[in-house]
Amino acid sequence: MTRPALTKTAIEEPVTAAGQRRRHQRARRWSAGMCVATVAGMTVGVLIHPSDASPPMIVMSFLLGTLAIWFASLGLFSARRAERILRAHPWRPVPCEYVVHTGSSTTWQLRAQLSEEGELLLQPVPYDCNLHKRAGDYRTTIWYAGPPTGKGVVSPVGGHFPVRVIPIPEPQGRSRPN
């Protein structure tokens, strides 16, 4: 198993830095794409259909475009937050278990032992991300950088896919470990 260097911060790992750069680029592309799509939609709405019905369409496209840009920008803000955490904390291997709940959600979550106090259930934010597929041969271990409260960054062993996570309460329904 690849061992993280505990004396340096997680972002100093070359593989982690490359993964974080890819995440920033992906978030910037989504944000720019949503901005271009919104401006193009508003321009088409103004130029092609000048009628009495166009002002409500312009207002609606502006509102929907603003929401789309905000949603796409969440990835950029999350990437920046993850980078701050990676600059402040080293990677450490943590035993984990991937869980999907059989209730109304099919979101993959991670049950990890971050401290002696007990296990935490962690969920990727702001978008759902299936780390289980990227875990490779190490399905019972994950690298974690951050405080023991659970608001940190996890990655499959090797640090190549950093994802921000937050602790969530344990659901009431049954869960199915994988």
BAFI-3210 file (N, C-alpha, C; in Angstrom, 3 decimals, decimal comma, padded with zeros to 6 digits):
// residues 178
n [1|2|3|4|5|6|7|8|9|10|11|12|13|14|15|16|17|18|19|20|21|22|23|24|25|26|27|28|29|30|31|32|33|34|35|36|37|38|39|40|41|42|43|44|45|46|47|48|49|50|51|52|53|54|55|56|57|58|59|60|61|62|63|64|65|66|67|68|69|70|71|72|73|74|75|76|77|78|79|80|81|82|83|84|85|86|87|88|89|90|91|92|93|94|95|96|97|98|99|100|101|102|103|104|105|106|107|108|109|110|111|112|113|114|115|116|117|118|119|120|121|122|123|124|125|126|127|128|129|130|131|132|133|134|135|136|137|138|139|140|141|142|143|144|145|146|147|148|149|150|151|152|153|154|155|156|157|158|159|160|161|162|163|164|165|166|167|168|169|170|171|172|173|174|175|176|177|178]
n.u [000,853|000,484|002,091|001,307|003,251|003,696|004,823|004,593|002,287|-000,872|-001,249|001,271|001,924|002,638|000,750|-001,678|-001,723|-001,911|-004,419|-006,033|-005,652|-006,897|-009,502|-010,072|-009,900|-012,033|-014,214|-014,030|-014,505|-017,188|-018,484|-017,882|-019,078|-021,797|-022,222|-021,822|-023,883|-026,127|-025,952|-026,100|-028,658|-030,273|-029,679|-030,624|-033,319|-033,991|-033,357|-034,570|-037,328|-038,978|-041,562|-044,713|-044,678|-042,055|-040,704|-041,430|-040,197|-037,537|-036,996|-037,465|-035,468|-033,240|-033,445|-033,366|-030,898|-029,190|-029,465|-028,396|-025,739|-024,947|-025,175|-023,246|-021,005|-020,686|-019,028|-016,538|-016,098|-016,099|-013,827|-011,852|-012,092|-011,415|-008,757|-007,632|-007,885|-006,264|-003,800|-003,330|-003,366|-001,945|-002,048|-003,650|-003,896|-007,029|-009,262|-012,150|-015,578|-017,633|-020,897|-024,274|-027,451|-030,605|-032,953|-034,688|-032,570|-029,840|-027,298|-023,822|-021,999|-019,569|-018,303|-016,241|-013,494|-012,388|-011,441|-010,844|-013,269|-015,390|-017,191|-017,755|-020,200|-019,616|-020,184|-019,750|-019,361|-019,891|-021,293|-022,537|-020,353|-018,881|-016,754|-016,199|-015,887|-013,418|-011,632|-010,026|-007,842|-007,907|-010,287|-011,023|-009,651|-008,945|-007,565|-007,357|-007,568|-007,650|-009,531|-010,439|-013,180|-014,502|-014,982|-013,439|-011,113|-011,194|-009,588|-009,092|-006,678|-003,491|-004,003|-004,931|-007,464|-008,885|-011,610|-014,013|-015,571|-018,311|-019,539|-022,475|-025,685|-026,485|-028,660|-032,113|-033,173|-032,492|-029,171|-027,037|-024,069|-021,254]
n.v [-001,175|002,232|004,672|007,672|010,668|011,791|014,067|016,251|018,567|017,635|018,670|018,874|016,446|015,177|013,832|014,440|017,233|017,420|016,194|018,039|020,299|019,388|019,260|021,987|022,981|021,602|022,647|025,363|025,183|024,265|026,450|028,572|027,554|027,519|030,277|031,219|029,806|030,920|033,673|033,415|032,276|034,353|036,385|035,299|035,119|037,824|038,898|037,275|036,839|039,368|040,423|040,897|038,869|038,418|039,870|038,447|036,003|036,759|037,550|035,094|033,477|034,834|034,421|031,567|031,158|032,466|030,807|028,447|029,211|029,740|027,161|025,774|027,166|026,304|024,074|025,232|026,839|024,813|023,400|025,279|025,450|022,828|022,858|024,643|023,118|020,935|022,214|022,716|020,352|017,038|013,976|011,091|007,619|005,999|003,667|002,463|002,143|001,643|002,804|002,480|003,797|002,249|003,603|006,453|007,499|007,019|007,697|007,369|006,854|007,235|005,458|006,188|005,859|008,363|009,346|008,456|008,663|007,617|006,362|008,204|009,229|010,070|012,324|013,128|016,507|019,377|017,882|014,613|011,879|008,953|007,377|004,769|003,368|004,261|003,300|001,058|-001,566|-001,077|-001,097|-000,871|001,110|004,566|007,746|010,537|014,016|016,604|018,082|016,164|016,354|015,702|017,401|017,562|016,409|013,637|010,882|008,233|005,633|006,823|009,414|010,609|011,537|013,895|014,683|016,734|016,333|016,086|015,570|013,648|013,054|009,816|007,822|006,841|004,565|001,197|000,268|-000,740|-002,312|-002,238]
n.w [000,000|-000,730|001,142|002,820|003,181|006,309|007,292|005,660|004,085|002,584|000,014|-000,995|-002,032|-005,170|-006,817|-005,604|-005,867|-008,653|-009,042|-007,717|-009,307|-011,664|-010,705|-010,185|-012,832|-014,043|-012,613|-013,320|-016,094|-016,117|-014,848|-016,643|-018,948|-018,199|-017,867|-020,519|-021,836|-020,579|-021,263|-024,057|-024,342|-023,309|-025,148|-027,560|-026,856|-026,686|-029,230|-031,250|-030,723|-030,420|-028,763|-027,059|-025,228|-024,670|-022,483|-019,993|-020,640|-020,855|-018,225|-016,923|-018,121|-017,193|-014,406|-014,238|-015,463|-013,684|-011,442|-012,520|-013,011|-010,392|-009,283|-010,786|-009,946|-007,364|-007,392|-007,921|-005,633|-003,711|-004,496|-003,941|-001,157|-000,458|-001,271|000,576|002,906|002,231|002,134|004,782|006,284|006,729|004,747|006,061|006,625|006,912|008,321|006,598|005,425|002,693|002,098|001,055|001,345|001,753|001,776|000,673|-000,682|-002,923|-002,600|-002,305|000,624|003,222|005,872|008,441|010,723|012,350|014,737|018,210|019,384|017,952|015,041|012,013|009,645|006,418|003,708|000,281|-000,903|-003,060|-004,848|-005,664|-005,472|-006,504|-004,780|-004,343|-006,744|-007,568|-005,763|-006,136|-005,228|-002,538|-000,673|001,941|003,151|003,292|002,368|004,457|004,989|007,212|009,988|012,979|013,155|010,863|008,748|006,108|003,626|001,506|-000,153|-002,500|-001,789|-002,377|-003,081|-005,422|-006,173|-004,777|-002,653|-001,189|001,986|004,310|007,647|008,272|009,838|011,145|009,255|009,850|008,652|007,401|006,483|003,808|003,675|001,460]
ca.u [000,000|001,202|002,024|001,467|004,277|002,969|005,500|004,259|000,852|-001,395|-001,122|002,652|002,001|002,461|-000,478|-002,786|-001,714|-002,441|-005,855|-006,682|-005,655|-007,964|-010,781|-010,239|-010,183|-013,389|-015,161|-013,995|-015,186|-018,632|-018,949|-017,807|-020,098|-023,110|-022,295|-022,000|-025,221|-027,109|-025,888|-026,604|-030,112|-030,886|-029,510|-031,575|-034,654|-034,203|-033,233|-035,397|-038,758|-039,400|-043,022|-045,193|-044,393|-040,622|-040,201|-041,427|-039,202|-036,216|-036,879|-037,349|-034,143|-032,271|-033,524|-032,856|-029,465|-028,504|-029,426|-027,464|-024,380|-024,686|-024,975|-021,953|-019,959|-020,480|-017,850|-015,341|-015,922|-015,738|-012,432|-011,004|-012,146|-010,624|-007,340|-007,212|-007,748|-005,094|-002,594|-003,173|-003,341|-001,331|-002,867|-003,458|-004,752|-008,149|-010,122|-013,461|-016,535|-018,539|-022,274|-025,365|-028,652|-031,687|-034,135|-034,995|-031,330|-028,867|-026,010|-022,769|-021,414|-018,377|-018,241|-014,808|-013,061|-011,431|-010,876|-011,198|-014,628|-016,349|-017,237|-018,547|-020,703|-019,181|-020,799|-019,089|-020,091|-021,312|-021,920|-022,358|-019,173|-018,753|-015,352|-016,101|-015,384|-012,024|-010,841|-009,080|-007,685|-007,945|-011,683|-011,246|-008,803|-009,010|-006,726|-008,149|-006,850|-008,581|-009,701|-011,172|-014,624|-015,046|-015,079|-012,129|-010,980|-010,809|-009,139|-008,655|-005,270|-002,639|-004,258|-005,115|-008,814|-009,359|-013,021|-014,403|-016,646|-018,853|-020,235|-023,932|-026,244|-026,803|-030,082|-032,913|-033,448|-031,412|-028,135|-026,464|-022,648|-020,811]
ca.v [000,000|003,493|005,372|009,123|011,282|012,480|015,293|017,364|018,714|016,768|019,296|018,707|015,195|015,546|013,261|015,210|018,551|017,246|015,955|019,292|021,147|018,884|019,644|023,423|023,151|021,104|023,612|026,574|024,898|024,243|027,821|029,332|027,016|028,002|031,716|031,366|029,320|031,895|034,875|033,054|032,126|035,676|037,103|034,718|035,521|039,246|039,222|036,501|036,928|040,613|040,520|041,206|037,743|038,270|040,269|037,346|034,998|037,285|037,466|033,681|032,987|035,447|033,729|030,202|031,257|032,802|029,584|027,508|029,701|029,530|025,734|025,410|027,803|025,544|023,233|026,057|027,188|023,589|023,094|026,202|025,038|021,601|023,210|025,207|021,999|020,152|022,985|022,795|019,046|015,934|012,786|009,989|006,488|005,810|002,544|002,950|001,225|002,341|002,473|003,125|003,600|001,687|004,449|007,259|007,982|006,048|008,370|006,626|007,535|006,598|005,382|006,198|006,016|009,472|009,556|007,410|008,905|006,799|006,470|009,263|008,974|011,198|012,420|014,105|017,737|019,675|016,945|013,210|011,316|007,560|007,034|003,318|002,913|004,679|002,806|000,041|-002,715|-000,639|-000,736|-000,714|002,209|005,806|008,806|011,654|015,216|017,528|017,917|014,948|016,580|015,130|018,387|017,510|015,919|012,233|010,438|006,840|005,478|007,406|010,842|011,100|012,053|014,522|015,055|017,325|015,604|016,617|014,533|013,714|012,178|008,442|007,730|005,929|003,331|000,220|000,563|-001,921|-002,108|-002,820]
ca.w [000,000|-000,772|002,429|002,707|004,006|007,365|007,707|004,786|003,872|001,531|-001,303|-001,437|-002,785|-006,581|-007,366|-005,041|-006,502|-010,016|-008,916|-007,334|-010,509|-012,533|-010,107|-010,456|-014,250|-014,297|-012,046|-014,148|-017,361|-015,858|-014,592|-017,891|-019,848|-017,764|-018,180|-021,966|-022,179|-020,088|-022,107|-025,383|-024,245|-023,149|-026,405|-028,500|-026,423|-026,964|-030,643|-032,173|-030,435|-029,774|-028,709|-025,711|-024,349|-024,428|-021,166|-019,012|-021,025|-020,508|-016,764|-016,568|-018,509|-016,285|-013,122|-014,394|-015,747|-012,436|-010,628|-013,145|-012,759|-008,961|-009,068|-011,353|-009,142|-006,135|-007,581|-007,807|-004,220|-002,990|-004,829|-003,174|000,247|-000,360|-001,375|001,874|003,850|001,828|002,475|006,234|006,949|005,972|004,548|007,006|006,261|007,836|007,941|006,186|004,821|001,788|002,438|000,337|002,151|000,961|001,883|-000,510|-001,287|-003,426|-002,484|-001,636|001,759|003,740|007,323|008,747|012,109|012,316|016,062|019,165|019,861|017,226|013,593|011,399|008,309|005,603|002,395|-000,589|-001,217|-003,170|-005,760|-005,330|-006,104|-006,118|-004,513|-004,311|-008,045|-007,734|-004,641|-006,562|-004,341|-001,145|-000,401|003,381|003,625|002,514|002,918|004,970|005,419|007,835|011,432|013,337|013,147|009,646|007,666|005,495|002,258|001,407|-001,463|-002,499|-001,446|-003,399|-003,081|-006,789|-006,418|-003,538|-002,627|000,092|002,663|005,559|008,420|008,254|010,863|010,758|008,909|010,662|007,922|007,333|005,480|003,206|003,395|000,196]
c.u [000,894|001,010|002,162|002,599|003,579|003,617|005,166|002,749|000,420|-001,196|000,299|002,879|001,748|001,144|-001,697|-002,862|-002,271|-003,949|-006,616|-006,714|-006,750|-009,331|-011,076|-010,604|-011,599|-014,429|-015,185|-014,700|-016,701|-019,166|-018,950|-018,875|-021,494|-023,278|-022,554|-023,401|-026,296|-027,126|-026,435|-028,125|-030,824|-030,792|-030,493|-032,996|-034,963|-034,252|-034,246|-036,886|-039,128|-040,929|-043,432|-044,872|-042,905|-040,147|-040,307|-040,406|-037,788|-035,987|-036,692|-035,972|-033,061|-032,266|-032,960|-031,355|-028,658|-028,392|-028,435|-026,019|-024,006|-024,389|-023,618|-020,804|-019,726|-019,247|-016,559|-015,069|-015,526|-014,286|-011,475|-010,960|-011,299|-009,134|-006,822|-007,005|-006,500|-003,786|-002,318|-002,970|-002,627|-002,359|-002,615|-004,392|-005,803|-008,937|-011,531|-014,314|-017,456|-019,959|-023,211|-026,633|-029,810|-032,967|-034,392|-033,739|-030,484|-027,464|-025,019|-022,188|-020,288|-018,437|-016,773|-014,567|-011,979|-010,786|-011,322|-012,637|-015,667|-016,284|-018,097|-019,011|-020,416|-019,838|-020,051|-019,978|-019,312|-022,038|-021,654|-021,177|-019,003|-017,280|-015,135|-015,513|-013,911|-011,098|-009,813|-009,053|-007,852|-009,353|-011,969|-010,392|-008,980|-008,043|-007,615|-007,212|-007,882|-008,683|-010,504|-012,696|-015,278|-015,196|-013,718|-012,192|-010,571|-010,360|-008,896|-007,158|-004,422|-002,842|-004,582|-006,489|-009,361|-010,802|-013,346|-015,586|-017,090|-019,501|-021,743|-024,460|-026,556|-028,297|-030,804|-033,140|-032,268|-030,399|-027,526|-024,980|-022,281|-019,384]
c.v [001,232|004,217|006,872|009,600|012,144|013,800|016,483|017,428|017,898|017,362|019,170|017,365|015,536|015,031|014,030|016,591|018,470|017,004|017,213|020,274|020,707|019,294|021,127|023,652|022,719|022,098|024,899|026,364|024,887|025,653|028,648|028,856|027,491|029,492|031,929|030,931|030,318|033,140|034,575|032,916|033,457|036,483|036,596|035,133|036,967|039,515|038,511|036,716|038,246|040,741|040,881|040,089|037,645|038,794|039,175|036,263|035,453|037,184|036,013|033,134|033,579|034,722|032,312|030,197|031,579|031,581|028,578|027,921|029,480|028,064|025,287|025,994|027,096|024,654|024,005|026,434|025,968|023,216|024,012|025,821|023,771|021,912|023,827|024,099|021,193|020,876|022,976|021,437|018,003|014,821|011,816|008,858|006,245|004,576|003,052|001,814|002,057|001,851|003,176|002,797|003,189|002,494|005,193|007,684|006,822|006,642|007,474|007,473|006,681|006,610|005,216|006,430|007,090|009,743|008,416|007,528|008,056|007,040|007,650|008,789|010,220|011,152|013,448|015,317|018,521|018,708|015,525|012,650|009,894|007,189|005,530|002,783|003,230|004,092|001,756|-001,135|-002,359|-000,172|-000,562|000,398|003,399|006,800|009,973|012,784|016,165|017,289|016,655|015,135|016,031|016,104|018,490|017,047|014,463|011,949|008,940|006,780|005,932|008,909|011,435|011,718|012,686|015,005|015,597|016,556|016,357|015,477|014,738|012,805|010,799|008,348|006,698|004,589|002,387|000,653|-000,742|-001,655|-002,767|-003,278]
c.w [000,000|000,550|002,202|003,596|005,044|007,778|006,827|004,576|002,660|000,141|-001,847|-002,118|-004,250|-007,183|-006,861|-005,677|-007,922|-009,979|-008,557|-008,504|-011,483|-012,015|-010,344|-011,923|-014,594|-013,789|-012,867|-015,482|-017,188|-015,646|-015,867|-018,879|-019,481|-018,050|-019,664|-022,372|-021,738|-020,955|-023,501|-025,363|-024,113|-024,444|-027,453|-028,137|-026,741|-028,471|-031,549|-031,942|-029,756|-029,849|-027,290|-024,731|-024,008|-023,074|-020,098|-019,347|-020,665|-019,004|-016,331|-016,942|-017,619|-014,940|-013,211|-014,678|-014,510|-011,536|-011,202|-012,892|-011,301|-008,689|-009,605|-010,533|-007,818|-006,232|-007,433|-006,351|-003,391|-003,260|-004,071|-001,702|000,463|-000,436|-000,074|002,901|003,520|002,140|003,979|006,916|006,095|005,720|005,692|006,604|007,339|007,392|007,620|005,642|003,934|002,041|001,462|001,111|001,267|001,060|000,588|-001,263|-001,787|-003,365|-001,747|-000,525|002,301|005,256|007,692|010,227|012,127|013,660|016,971|019,648|019,144|015,731|013,159|010,032|007,480|004,232|001,556|-000,839|-002,261|-004,078|-005,294|-006,123|-005,604|-005,977|-004,544|-005,618|-008,232|-006,668|-005,037|-005,597|-002,864|-000,774|001,087|003,980|002,702|003,143|003,289|005,365|005,997|009,330|011,743|013,378|011,893|008,506|007,006|004,063|002,327|-000,015|-001,386|-002,211|-002,631|-003,512|-004,429|-007,061|-005,141|-003,665|-001,243|000,673|003,909|006,319|008,330|009,352|010,298|010,435|009,770|009,986|007,953|006,285|005,021|002,952|002,079|000,322]
res [m|t|r|p|a|l|t|k|t|a|i|e|e|p|v|t|a|a|g|q|r|r|r|h|q|r|a|r|r|w|s|a|g|m|c|v|a|t|v|a|g|m|t|v|g|v|l|i|h|p|s|d|a|s|p|p|m|i|v|m|s|f|l|l|g|t|l|a|i|w|f|a|s|l|g|l|f|s|a|r|r|a|e|r|i|l|r|a|h|p|w|r|p|v|p|c|e|y|v|v|h|t|g|s|s|t|t|w|q|l|r|a|q|l|s|e|e|g|e|l|l|l|q|p|v|p|y|d|c|n|l|h|k|r|a|g|d|y|r|t|t|i|w|y|a|g|p|p|t|g|k|g|v|v|s|p|v|g|g|h|f|p|v|r|v|i|p|i|p|e|p|q|g|r|s|r|p|n]
***
